[in-house]
Amino acid sequence: MRKGSIAASLFWLSAGWLVVALVATGFLLTDLYSRALDNSLADSLDFQVESLTAALLETGDPLSDEIRVTDPRFDRPRSGWYWMIRDADGTLYNLSTSVVGIDVPAMMGPPDARGRRTAIVDDAFGTRLRVVERTVTLAPRTYQIVVTGNLSEILELVEGFRGQTFIVLGAVGVMLAIMSAIVARFAMRPISRLSQAIESVREGESVAVTGTYPREIAPLAEEVNELLRSNVQIIERARNQVGNLAHGLKTPIAVLRNEAASKKGALADVVLAESEKMSSMVSTYLERARLAARTSVVGKKADSTMIMLRLTRVMRKIHPGVTIAFQRPDASLPWFRGDEADLEEMAGNLLDNACKWSKGQVGVRLSSERSDTGAMLLIRIDDNGPGLSEEDAQKVLRRGVRLDEKTPGSGLGLDIVKELVDVYGGSLALKRSALGGLLVELRLPTARLGGISKPAAA
């Protein structure tokens, strides 16, 4: 059961954290930039306040023309950069040329350690201002020196910086995401190599998992090889035990059969009949042990096209009165994953039965199809004979069942085919043929393409 990709999971997990980190970084950088600009504005306003305070104290006259600020921003009307000198009653004594149609309200609250008050207000034109106010006493009067800076400009700079920051971080994020995908791909390459090595074993190209792997997955490769070795030993042990048991029973059964055959009477007949049944069962299990031993060998594959071509030629000689039409597959037809003799036995039995029951016409087709378990080799054999009903189709797959005793044979052919199909994990279906007779569909596992020679003409 598959559940997504490790590489994809790593990529999306790292990409998710990357997005969160970059977004947080963008807001953090924007905040730091905003604080830096605001601090720079505050320092600039403090400097201007100190300059105006020094000029006022030096001249002693708040109306003096010598009290001025050299920064040209204080000369532009509605610039947001203003300075003024007023008394506690709000009477203006001196101001910058930029002060046109505005009034900075007096600030409330106690001053700081340096005698200043700060606030953020909006002027009459909607510009946000940072205000610094300092009180200076020149007996007998007390004056307020007010300086403002354009805070809206800083906010616009911060917004522009934020947009540029996220564009740059977005580009960095894309590059990091690409790097993350590449890293995930390279990190998963050993697992892909391990998967290919295991598939090579399954496809018959190797008998064990080979290659060098990182220490994180090297134990997995070793465990797979150990499992393969253990599986071979278990199958070999079971086959030997079944074979030994069956061979051990053959001699006593033969003795009973011979003794019963030499005697007369009901008891002898019963013993002879039962010994025949036991002999048949022993032969059956010996055959099953032989099939299990053959199909349990890892690393076999067969060219299905060449085998069917060979069987077609043989059946044409055995049944000269039957026309066998073999539909040649294309060169991409996959091979059968298993023993060549087993495929010959399965296909040969089915083709021979089709020739026996046909009325002179048999069709053979090879193709491949996809299923839930992977790619499957599909062999279709149909004839124009009498065919079978659904009930009869189920019966003929049972051991020894024959629908017509006049036709030569033991009745075990289809059952042997069914056993081999089950061992290989395939399927066998009997249907109605378009020719009017029986259609047999044999599905078997496929191996990788490799070394397929061009089939000769049938």
N, C-alpha and C positions, 0 to 999 in steps of 0.2 A: 504494500500500500504506500503510494507516494504522497508526500505532504509538503509541496513547495520545494524551493531551492535554498540551500545554505548560503550560497553566494548572494542570491537576491535578498535573503533576510539580513545578511551582514551589510549589504549596500543600503537597504532602506533604513536599517537601524542607525548606521553611521550618518546617512543623509539627514535623518530626522534630527539627530543631535547636532549636526552641522548647521542646520537651519536655525535651531534654537540659539546656538552659540553665536552665529553671525548676527542674528537680529538683536540679541542682547549686547553684542559688541557695538553694533551701530548706534543703539540708544545710549550706551555708555560713552562712546566717543563724542556724540552730539552733546551730551550733558557736560562733558569735560570742556568742549569747545565753548559752550554757552557760558560756563562759569569763568573761563579764561577771558572772554570778551567783556563780561560784566565786571570782572575785577579790573580789567584794563580801563573800562569807562569810569569806574569809581576812583581809580588812582588819578586819572586825568582831571576829573572834577575836583578832587582834593587839591591837586596842584593849582588849579585855577582859583579855587577859594583862597588858598594860601597866598597866591600872588596878589589877588585883590585886597586881602587883609593887610598885606605888607605895604601896598601902595596907599591904602587909606590911612594907616598908622603913620606912614612917612609924610604924607601931605597934610594930614590933619583936617582935610576939607573934603567931605563926600561929594561936592560938586566939581572937584578939580578935573580938568581935562587929562591930567596925567594918569588918572585911574582908568586903565583900559586893559584889554586882553588882545594879544597879537594873533590869536587863532582866527583865521578868516571865516570859519564856520559861524562865529558869533556875529558876523556882519550880514549874513543872509537872512532875510525875513522868513518866518515860518519854518526855519530849519530845525527847530527843536533844541538848538543850542542858544541858551539865553543866560545873561547875568544882570543882576540889578542890586542896587543898594537902597534900602528903605528903612524907615524907623518902625517902632513898635505899633504905631497907628496905621501903617500901610502907606505912608507918604513916600513917594519915590524921589530920590536925590540924584541918582545916576543909573544908567542902564545901557545895554548893548543896542546897537542899531537893529538887531534881529527881533527885538521885542516890539511887535506890532500887533495890537489887538488881542493881547493875552494878559492874563493875570494869574500869577502863581499864588495859590492860597498859602497862608501862614501855617506852619506845621506845629502840631501839638506834641506834647510829651517832653520828657526831660532830655537834655542833650547828653551826648556820650562823654567820655573822659576828655576829649579834645574840644568840647563845647560845640559839637556839631549835631545836626539832626538830618536824617535822610528819609526819603519817601519816594514812592512811584505814583505819578499822577498823569492824567491826560490833559493836554492843552485844548484850546478852543477849536483847533483844526483836527482833532482826533489823533494827534501824535502822542505816543506814550513817552513819558519823560522820567528820567531819574533825577531827583532833586537833592542837592546838598545845601544846607543852610548853616551859617555860622554867625553868632552874635558877637559884636565888637562894641566896646564902650569907649566913647570919647566924651569925657565930661563936658557939658552936663548931660549929653544924650547917649542913647544906646541904638546902635544900627544893626540891621540884619543884612548880611551878604548872602545872596542866593545865586547859585549856579545850577543850570540844568543841562543834561545831555540827552541826545536822541536815543531812547531805548528801542524804538521801533526798528531803527537801522540794524541794531544788533540782532533782534528777533528775525529780521529778514535774512541776515547773514547766516544765522543758525539754521533756518529752514533750507536755505540753499546748500549749506554744508551737509545737512541731513540727507537731502536728495542725492548729492554726489557720493556721500558715504555709502548709502545703500546700493547705488549703482556699482561702485568699486567692490563692495563686499559681495554683491550678487555675482560679479564676474569671478571673484576669488572662490565663491561657493561652487560655481559651475566647475572650475578647474579642480577644486578639491573633490567634488563628486565624481568627476572623471577619474581622478587618481584613486579614489576609494573603490570605484568599479574595477579598475585595473588591478589594484591590490587584492580585492576579493577574488578576481579571476585567477591571479597567480597563486593565491593562497589555496584555492580549490584544485589546482592542477594535479597535485599528488593524489587527491581523491579520485579525480578523473582517470589518472593512470592506473590506480588500483581497480577502478570499475572496469576499465578496458582489459586489464589482466584477468579479472574474474570472468569477464565475457569471453575472453579467448579460451579459458578453460571450458566454459559451457559450450562454446562453439566447436570445440575439438581441435583448436590450434595449439594448445598447450595442456600439459597434465598437472601443472602446479602454477601458483601465482609467483611470478618472478619480478625482479626489479628492486631498486633501492628506494625507500620511503622515509620521510621524516619520523622522528621518534614518537610523535603523537599518534601516527596511524600504522607504524611498523608492526606493533603487536596485533593489529587487526589482520594484516596480511599473513602473519604467522598463524593466527588462529584459523583463518580460512584454509591454509594448507594443512593444518593439523586436522581440521574437520574433514577435508577431502581424504586424507590418509585413514582416518577413523572410519569414514563411510565405506571405503574400499574394504577394510578389514572386516567390518560388520557384515557386509554383503557376502564376502568370500566365506566367512565363517558360517553364515546361515545357509549358503548354497551347499557347502560341504556337508553340513548336518542333514539337510534334506536329502542330498544325494546318498549319504551313508545310510540313512534310514530306509530310503527306497531300495537301495541295493541289498540291504540286510533283509528286507522282506521278500525280495524276489525269489530267493532260493526256497524258503519255506512254502511260499505260495505255489511254486512250480512242483514241489513234492506233493502237496495236497492235490493239485490238479491231476498229476500223473496217477496218484493212487486212486482218486475218485474215478478217473477214466477207465481204470482196469477192473472196476467193480460194477456190479449190477444192483439196482434197487433205488428206492426213493431217496435214501440217505446219500447215496453216491451222487445222484442227480443234483440234490441240493448243494452238496459240497462242491461239485464241479461248477455249478452256476455261480455260487458265491465267490469261489476262488477266481473265476473269470472276472467278476466285478472288482475284486481286490487288485488283480493284475492290471486291469484298466486304470484304476485309481493311481496305482504306483507309477504307471507309465505317464499318466497325466502330470503328476507332481514332479517327476523327473524332467518332463518337458518344460514345466514352468520354471524349475530351477535353472535349466539350460537357458531359457529366455531371459531370466533375471540376470544371469551371469553375463550374457551378451550385451544386454541393454544397459547394464550398470557401468560399463567401461566408458570413462569420460574421454572425449577427444576423437570421436568418429563422425564422419559425414560422408554423404554419397551424392553423386550427380544423378538426380531424378530423371532428367531428360534422357541421358544415355541408357539408364536402366529400363525406362519405358520403351525406348526404341528397340532395345535388345529383346524385351519380352514380347513386343509386337511381332518381331520377325519370327520368334520361336512359335508363337501361337498361330501364325499364318501357316507354318509347316504342319503343326499338330491338327489344325482345323482348316484344311484347304478349302472347304466349302463356305467359309465365313469371310466376309469382307470386313476388314478392320481398318477403320479410318482414324489415323492418328493426327490430331491437330497440333502442329508444332508450336511450342511456346517461343517467346522472344528470348534474347540472350540474357535478359536481366532476371530470369527465373531463379530463385534461390535454391540451394541444395537442401537435401534432407539431412537433419541432424540426428544421425544414428548409424547403425550398421547397414552396409549395403545388402547383405544377405537377408536381413529382416525386411527391407523394403521390397526385395525381389519376392520374398515369401508372401507378403501381404498383397502386393499388386498382382503377382502371378496367380494367386488363388482367385482373386476377384475377376481378373481377366479371363481365366480359364472357365469359371462358372458362367460368365456372360456369353462366351463362345458356345458352351454346351446348351444353354437354354435359348439362345437366339434363333431367329429364323433366317439367318444369313447376313445380318448387319449388326456391327458393333462399333461404337464410337469411343475414342479415348481423348481426353483433354487434360492438360496440365496448366495450372495457374497458381497465383498466390493471393492471399487476402489478409486483412488485418482483423484481429480479434482482441478481446480483453487481455489475453495472455501474450500478445505479440503477433508477429508474422507467422502465417501458417501456409504450408504447401497443400494445395487442393488438387486431388486426383479424381476426375469424373469418368466413370465407365458406364455407358448405357447400351441397351440392346433393344431389338424389336421383337423380343420373345413375348410370352404370356404375361409377364410381370407378376407382382405380388400385391395382395391386399395389405392393409395396415396390420391386421392381426397376424397374417402369415409372415410379414416382414419381421415382426417381433419374435416369432417362433424360430425362424431359421438361424437366429443369432445364438440360440441355446445349443449347448454341447450335444452333438450327435443327432439333433433333430433333422429329419429329412422329409420333405413334402412329397417326393416321388422316389420310391425305392427302385424304379426301373433304370434310373440314371446312375451310371457307375460312380462310386465314391463311398467314403466312410461317413460323411456328414460332419466331419471335424474341421473342414477347411475354413468355413466362416468363423467358427469359434476360435480357432487358432489366430485368425486375423484379428478378432475382437480382443483377445488377450494381448497381442502385440501392440495394438492401438492403445489399450489402457496403460500398458507399461510406459509407452512413450508420451502419454498425456494428450493423445489425439482424440478423434471421434470418427465414428462410422455411421452413416445414415443411408437407409434404403428408401427410395422415392419412386414415383411414377416418371418414366422417361418420356421425352418428347417423341421418341421413335415408337412408342406404344408399349414398350416392355419395362424393364427395371433400370433405374438410375442409382448407381452406387456412388456416394460422395465420401471420399477418404481424406481426412484432414490430419496433417502431421506437422511437427515442429520443423522450422527451417534453420539452416546454418548460414553463415555469412557467404556472400559471393566470393568466389576465389577459384582460379584455375579452371573455369568452365570452358570447355572446348566447344566449338560450333558443332551442333548435332548433325549427324549425317542424314541424308534424305531417307524417310521411312517408306 
